Each structure stands twice: as structure tokens, then as C-alpha cells.
Amino acid sequence: MNDYYRTILDGQIKKALSDAKSAIQLKHPYLTGRLREIVLHQLFEPLLNNNYSIGNGKIIDYDGNISSEIDICIYSKNLHPPIFFSTNDKLGLFPIESVLKTIEVKSVFNMRNLKDTFAKFNDLDQKLICTPALHDENNYAIPTHFIKPHYSLFTFDINQKNYKPEKILEMYSDIDENWETLPLISSICIANKGWLCNTQQGWIHKAYNDNNTNDEIVGFLTTMINDLPRIELSRGNPQIGYYLFDAINIDKFIDRKFINKPWGEGKYIIKNKELENHQLIYQV
């Protein structure tokens, strides 16, 4: 560990938590936006390289589906670009092929906020589909495995006097039947308490370090950022044309005349693969 690098990050985290505490105490009507801004600008942005960026808004797919508003989207700048409504607030629409991580930000951890977060992510996970990342020499889509966006929850406090990570998992298990092996929400961080993360070895936990270095937040941030290249690589080379043009409804020149859709009615089918939250795409 580089002590100088870590000291700078600890200072940024300390300021972010102080700003969040002030915002919560003021009970401002725009509290959610302020907390989201703190996480966006003070925690994540300094750690992202030029391949990735961050914003908030809604996630879209090529078939016209759209998610509810997501607090934080970490996306690849090497894939489809987002459409921003406000560059200052980084509010926009994010194509699903580019979105690598999504994070909900809450002032406190409780069952209500946990259920709300799960419902939002589950709707996104079930409704939005990704276009093929690979095509053959004839530009036909071929079976493609890609890693879906990872879903996380970050809160600044908890409505419990005695924090126990086992209790957090017990609460989560009540709403996600796959909580132990394939949880929808794979990372939960509660500032000044602890961080839980589901890995290939199962759930792990890092407690808050009372020497004011916030190991739980550092673990949450770095683990999330370390995983970005692996998820991005699985997305291949998606084509923006799927969003802008109906490539199925087209004429092809056959036997000296144009035939509309000679390949028939085609569409892209998504199938879940029971391994590391992958999905399989193929054309029919």
C-alpha cells in the first residue's frame, strides 16, 4: 500500500462524509440529489481513468425499453456514448451495452430502502436487453456471452444501534432468493459501519476501521473499479446501428428483384446463464 496515495483518498472520503452529514442534518428537499453528487464527484471520479466515466439518469436498450432513474452509472467511454440532458449534472440516457456498474445511494440502510433498491435493479435486470457484441464475416450476429451490469447499494447510515453484518444478509435474504450464490445486489456499503461483497468465494465483509481511514469505503470503491475492465471486455464491439436503424426490416436483392426480409422475422433473445451473472444473446 502506498501511504501517500491512501492518505489523499482518506482525506477525500472524510470530506465526502462530512458534506453528507451536513446535507442530512439540513433535511433539504434535494437531499437525494446532494448525496448522489457527493458520491459521484468526491468518491468515484478521482479514481476513474480516461476509459470510464460516471453519471446518473436512465438506462436504455435498442428495443425502446427504459429503466427508472438510477443514481449512479459507471460506463465505458469506449462503447456507446450516453445522451446527456445536462453535462453539469451528468444527467442522461445510458445505452445498456456501455453500463458496467450501477449504484443506488441512500441516506440510511433500512428494509424499505433495501426493497426499493432491489425492485429498481430487478426491473432493469429483467426488462433491458443488450445487443450482440460479436458478428461473423457476413455481419450476422453470433452467440455472445456478456457480463451484465453489477448492482450495488451505498448508504451513509443505518437504523440499527448494534451493527451486525449477519443481520444485513438476513434482511437481504428475505427479498432475494438467490442471495447466497447469485445475488442481484452484490455489494453493500454502509459508511462508518462495514462493507459486504459477494465474490466467487461467497460473501465477504470489511468492518469500519476506527482509526478514521474508512477501510469499508475504500474496499467498496476499489473492488468496484478493479472489475471494470473485465466487464467491459465481455461487451465486445456492439454496433450503434441497432439503436438508430431497423436492420431486420430491410430489402435484399435476390433473383433480380428486392425481397423484404427474406430471412424472416428476426429478433434478439436473451437467456440467463447461471454463472457470474452472464447472459447469452443469439438471433432467431
Secondary structure, 3 states (H helix, E strand, C coil): CCHHHHHHHHHHHHHHHHHHHHHHHHCCCCHHHHHHHHHHHHHHHHHCCCCEEEEEEEEECCCCCECCCEEEEEEECCCCCCEEEECCCCEEEEECCCEEEEEEEECCECHHHHHHHHHHHHHHHHHCCCCCCCECCCCCECCEEEECCEEEEEECCECCCCCCHHHHHHHHHCCCCCCCCCCCEEEEEECCCEEEEEECCEEEEEECCCCCCCHHHHHHHHHHHHCHHHHHHHCCCCCCHHHHCCCCCCEEEECCEEEECCCCCCCEEEEEECCCCEEEEEEC
